[in-house]
Amino acid sequence: MSSRYAVILAAGQGTRMKSKLYKVLHQVCGRAMVDHVLTQVEAAGLDQIVTIVGHGAEAVEDLLGDRSEYAFQEEQLGTGHAVLQTEKIIGDKEGMTLVVSGDTPLLTAKTFEKLFAYHQAKGAKATVLTAKADDPTGYGRIIRNDIGIVEKIVEQKDATKEEAAVKEMNTGVYCFDNATLFNALHQVTNHNAQGEYYLTDVMEIVKAAGGIIAAYQMPNFSESLGVNDRVALAKATQIMQERINTQHMRDGVTLIDPATTHIDIDVKIAPDTIVEGEVNLKGHTEIGSDCYIGSLSELVDAKLHDHVHVTSSTVEEAEMMSHSDIGPNSHLRPKAVIGEEAHIGNFCEIKNATIGARTKVGHLTYVGDATLGTDINVGCGVVFVNYDGVQKFHTNVGDHSFIGSNSNLIAPLDLAQHSFVAAGSTITDDIPEHAMAIARARQVNKNDYWQKLPLAHDQNWL
């Protein structure tokens, strides 16, 4: 089998995005567009991949790392000029070269494989990937002769009225015989409306030299969508989201309202989990089987084991063990670990803390920088006071302890197992096993106190 190479075009600034962020780094369902393209190119099993960078080169290279080699296009003089920058890396090699844009996040490895196969079967020197569009405005047109052979590709700005009416458009993806490609690139001129070196001009040069030009028409036009502005970015996200959600449902996940369920591409969900509408699952979140994710919940890089129930809450870089639950309206912040069968109730915040098995943190409580053992009851309104304005400190609470409502635990503290905190206490010292700590003033009633008030004898006030 011939060697196969790929060139990813990622040097354009993308001015129509009107953004400080380099165009190909804009995300679609949790992954940068150029990363989507590279991932699918990798899945096609190519021998060597070169990404052409220009504006934002360092950011692209930082993102993609050693998954690709890089060629730098200092001045953006067109797609033909861009591909020519890879000559020192792959110009002298034999085989087939795929050229694809870094702003086409919906293309798949399956399509790339079909393009290679079609190119090889036709004995072509150059093959363009095409699609039929209801409105091809903005795309280059595929111009065929009377027997269907590709005559040329005409850019929108250079098309005649008749050529502009053609529905078959150029997706901007090509497969070339590698030696033929670089030979032709040296013959491309910039005699066109934009004054650029078009990669599409390679087709006419190859044809003039007697090479076969082929065109493989893909069945799904939406897959070819190129993103040049925020409108197209939203459309690409919508299509990708439908693709992701459909695959999860086919894999055994119930999505109550797929249209309002937003799931990033790297999220993993086991079968028999139910996800309600208006849920966001982001990053590298992993969800086990038989979980229930209620509406208005957001999970970011979270890990949920089996049988976890989340009700209208946020779980962020945190882990929930099997049969635990949270919510409504609570927040697990980074490094929170919730033990098996533990309960986190209403309006609670847990940060950098481990909650042991079967421990209950029911309502209106903040637990930060703490380790709680098993079978503990934390009353309403408890605050783990972990910060003195300069440093963070840790609190340990032993198994089977009881923390009364409206208590403040001022770290650093160690509460032994089977210890008790009386409601309304502010605890500053360690508590030994089996002891109860009471840290509040004894109640004193001031009888007839109202008589001392200035308005006490004002009939209108009474």
N, C-alpha and C positions, 0 to 999 in steps of 0.2 A: 504493500500500500504506500502511496506517495506521502512524503512528509507534509504536514499541514501547519500553517502558521496563521497568526491573527494580528492585525493592526487595529487598535482602538483609537479613534479620533477624539481627543479630549483637550484640544488646545484653545478652542474658541472662548472668548470672554463671556458671551451670552448677554449682550447689552439689553435685549428685550425682557430679560427677567427683572431688570431694574433692582438689582440686589448687590450687596457687598459680597455675598457668598458666590464663589465660582460656580457657574451653571451646573456642571455635571455632579457637583457635590450636594445639590438639592435632593432631599430625600423623598422616596416613594415607599410608603408602608415600612418605614423603619430602616431603610437602606439607601445609600446614595445611588443616584442613577448609574454612574459609572461602575459602581460595585455590582449592581444588578447585571450589567452587561458582562463584566469580567467573570462573574460567577457562572453565567450561562456558557460563555466561551470555554471556561475551564471544564464544565460538564461535557462539552463536546469532545474533549480529549485531544486538544491540539498539542503540537510538539513545542511550540515557542510562541510567546505572546509579547507584543511590544505596544506600549501605550504612548501616544504622542501627547506631550504636555506643553503648555505655554503659559498663559495666565493662570496663576494659582498652582504652578507646578509642584511646589513643595507640599502643599496641602493634599494634592492628589497622591503624590508618592507616599506621604505619611499614612494615608488611608489604605492604599492598596499594598504597600510594603513590597516584599520580594515575590509576590504572586505574579509580577509582571516585570519586564525590562522597560526602559524608558528612552524616548528620543525627544529632544527639545526643539520646538519650532519657535524661534525667537520672534519672528514677524509673521503674522497671519496673512498669508498670500494665497489662500485657497486650499481646497482638499487635496489637489494633486501635489502641491508644494509640501503639504503636511506629510503625506505618505512617503515622499522622497527623502524625508529626514530619517527614515528607518533604513536607508540603503546600507549604511556601514554595519548594521546589525544582521540583516537578512538578505541584502541585495544579491549576494553571490550564491544563494542556496537554490536547490532544485525542489520543486513541489508546488503546492497550492497555497494561496494566501487569501484569507478572509479579511475584508476591510469593513468595519462597522463603527458607527458613531456612538460616542459615550453618552448621548442624551436619548437613547432609545431603550428604555428600561423594560419594555414588555416583550422583547424578542426572547426566544427560547432556544435551548440547545438542540431540541428536536428540529427546529427550522434550520439552524445552521448545518446540521447533519444532512438534511434533505437537499440543501443548496449545494453542498460538496458533492453529494451523490449525483445530482442532476448535472452539475458541471463536468464531472468525470465521464458520465454516461454519454454526454453529447460530444465529448472530445473537444470541448471549448477552450479557447484561450482566455476568455473573459465571460463571466455570467453575472447578470444583475438580478437581484431579488426584487420582484415587483408585486404590486397589489392593485386591485381596482377600487377606486374611491368615488363616492357619490359627488364629492366636491374636492377635486385634486388641487385646488388653488394653493400656490406656494411650493408645490412639488415639481421636480423635473418630470417630463413626460416621456414615455416609451414610444418611440415612433417605429412601427413595423411596416414592411412592404406588403404587397398583395398576398404573398404566401406565408406571412407570419414571421418572417425573419426580421430580427432587430436591425434597423438601419442606423439609428442614433438615439441618444438621450438629449433632450433639449431642456435647458433650465427655464423656469417660469419667465424670467426677465428677457430671455432671448427667443421665446416661442412666438410663432406666427399665430394668427387667430385660429386657423385650422388645427395647429399643433396644440394650442392651449385647450381646445375642446376635447382632447383625448382623455379618457378616464383612467387608463392604466398609468400608474405613477411609479417613479423610482423611489424605493424605500431608503436609498443611501447605503445599502449593504451589497457587497460585491464579492465574487470569488474570482481570482486570477491565477493563471500560470505565473509563478513568481518571476522567472526570468523575463517573460514577455512584459510583465507589469513595469519593471524598472527600466527596460529598454524604451518602452513607450513614454514613461514619465519624462524622460529627457527630451522628448519631442513636443511635449505639450506647451502651448503658448498662452498668453493672457489677452488675446484679442477678443474681448467680449465686453458686455455692458458693465461688469463689475471690475474689470482689469485684474482678474484672478486666474490662477492656474487650476482649472476644473479637473477633478478626477474622471468625470464623465467623458472628457475628451479622449481619454485612453481608448474608449470603445471604437471611435472612428479611426484612430491610428492603427489599432489592431486589425480592424476590418480591411483597411487599405493595404495592409501587409499580407492579406489572405487568411487571417485567423478567423476561427468560428466565434461569433458572438451569440450567446444564449441568454434566455431570460426565464427564470423560474418564478411563476406567479403563485404566491402564497395564498391559501384559502381565507385566512383571517386578517382582514385589513387592520383591525384595531391593534394587532400585535406590532404593527410597523410604526405606531405613533411616535413621532419625534417631539421632544419637549423644548420649545423655544420661549415660552412665556408662562405666566402663572395659570392662565386658563388651561393650557395643555397639561401643566403639572397636575392640576386638579383632576382632569380627565384621565390621565395615566394612573393616578392614585385610585380613582373609582374603579377602573378596569382591573388593576392589580388586586384591589381589595375583594372584588367579586371572585376573582380567581382563587385567592387564598381561602376565603370563607367557604367556597364550594368544595375545595379539597378537604377542609376540616370536617364538613358535613358528610362527605363520602367516606371519611375515615372513622365515623361513628360519634361525632360530636353534635349535640343539638344546639342550634342557634335559633333562639325564639324569633328574633327579628334581624336577619342578616344585613338588611339595608342600613341599620344603625349600629352595627357591631363592627368595631375597628380593631383589626388584628394585624400586628406587624408580621413580616415574612418569616422571622426567625423564632416566633412563638411556637411552642409545642404543647399540644393538648391530647390527653389520653381519651379513649372511648368512654361513652356513657357519662361524660360531663355535660352539664347544661349551662349555657350562657344566655342570659337575658339581653334584651336590647339596650342601647345606650351604654355599652361597656367598651372600654379601651384596654387592650392587652398589648403592651409595648415591649420593645427590646428583646431580650432572650428569656422571657418569661416561660416557665415550665409548669404545667398544671396536670395533676394526676387524674385518675379515673374517678367517676362518681362524685365529682365536685359540683357545686352550684355557685355560679357567679351572678349575683343579683344586679339589677339595673343601676346605673350611675356609679359603678365601681371602676377603678383604674388600677391595673397591675403593671408595674414597671420593673423589669429584671427580677421578678419574683419567682419563688419556687414553692408550689403547693403540692403536698403529698395527697394521697387518696382521701376521699370523703371529707373534703374541706368545704366549709360554707362561708361565703363572703357576701355581706349585705351592704350595698351602697357605701363602700369604703375604699380607701387607697392603700395598696400594699406595694412598697417601694424598696427594692433590694433587700427583701426580707424573706423569711422562710416560715411556712406553717406546716406543722406535722399533721399526720392523719387524724381525722375526726375533730380537729379544732375548728373554731368559728370566730368570726369577727363582724361587728357592726350592729346597727347601722351607724354611719357617719363617724368612723374611726380611722386612724392613720397609723400604719406600720412604717416607720422610717428605716433607713439603712441599718443593717446588722441586728435587726430584731429577729428573734427566733421564738416561735410559739409552739409549745410542746403538745403532745398528743392529748386530745380531749380537753385542751385548755379553752377558756372562753374569754374573749375580749368583747365587751359590750358596746354601749353607746358613748360616743364622744370621748374616746380614749386615744392617747398617743403613746406609742412605744418606740423607743429609740435606743439602739446599741444595748439591748437588754435581752436576756433569756428568760422566758416564762416557762416554768416546769409543767409537767403533765397534770391535768385536771385542776390547775390553778385558775381562779376566776378573778378577772379584773372587770367589774361590771359596768361602771359608768363614771364619766367625768373625771378621769384619772390620767396623770402623766407619769410614765415610768421611763426614766432615762439613766443609762449607765448603771445597770443593775442586773443581779442574778437572783431570780426567785426560784425556789425549789418547788416540790410537788404539793398538791392539795392545800394551797394557800387561798385564803379569802381576802381580797383587797376591797375595802369599802368604797363608798361613793366619795368623790372629791379628794382623793389622796394624791399628794404630790411628792415625787422623789426629787428632792432638791439637790441637784448634782453639780451646780456651777456657782463658784464664789466670786465671779467676775474676772478671774484670772485663769483658774484651772478647773478641769472636770474631775469629779471624784465618784467612786463606785460604792454601791450598797449591796450587801448580801442578805437575803432573807431565807431562813431555813424552812424545811418541810413542815407542813401542818401548822403554819403560823396564821395569826389573825391580825389584820390591820384595820382598825376602826375608821369610820368615815371622817372626812375632813381632817386627816392627819398630815403632817409634814415630816418627812424623813430626811434629815439633813446629813448628806454624805460628807466623809466616809463613815459607814456604819456596818456593823455586823449584828443581825438579829438571829439568834440561835433558833433551832427547830422547836416547835411547840411554844413559841413566844407569842405575846399578845401586846397590842398597842391600843390603848383606850381612845375612843373617838375624840376628835378635837385636840389631840396632842401634837406638840412639836418635839420630835425626838432628836437629840444631839449626841446621846451616848449609846454604846452597845447594850443589847438586852440579852441576858442569859437564858438558858433553856427553862421552860415552864414559868417564866416570870411575866408579869404584866407591867408595862410602862405607862405611867400617867404623867403627862407633862402639861399641866394646865392649872390655873389658879382655882382654888376652892370657891364655889359659888357663895356669894354674900348677897342677901336681899336687903335693900335700903327701904324700909317701910315708909309710907307717906312721902316719898321723894318728890312727888308732883307738887306738894305744898310749897316747895322751895322755888318753884319756877315763877318768873315775873308775871306770867299771865294766868297763874293758877286760879285767881279769884275774879277773872274777867268773865262775866256771864256770857258775853258773845262768843268768847273762845271755848267755854265749856259747852 
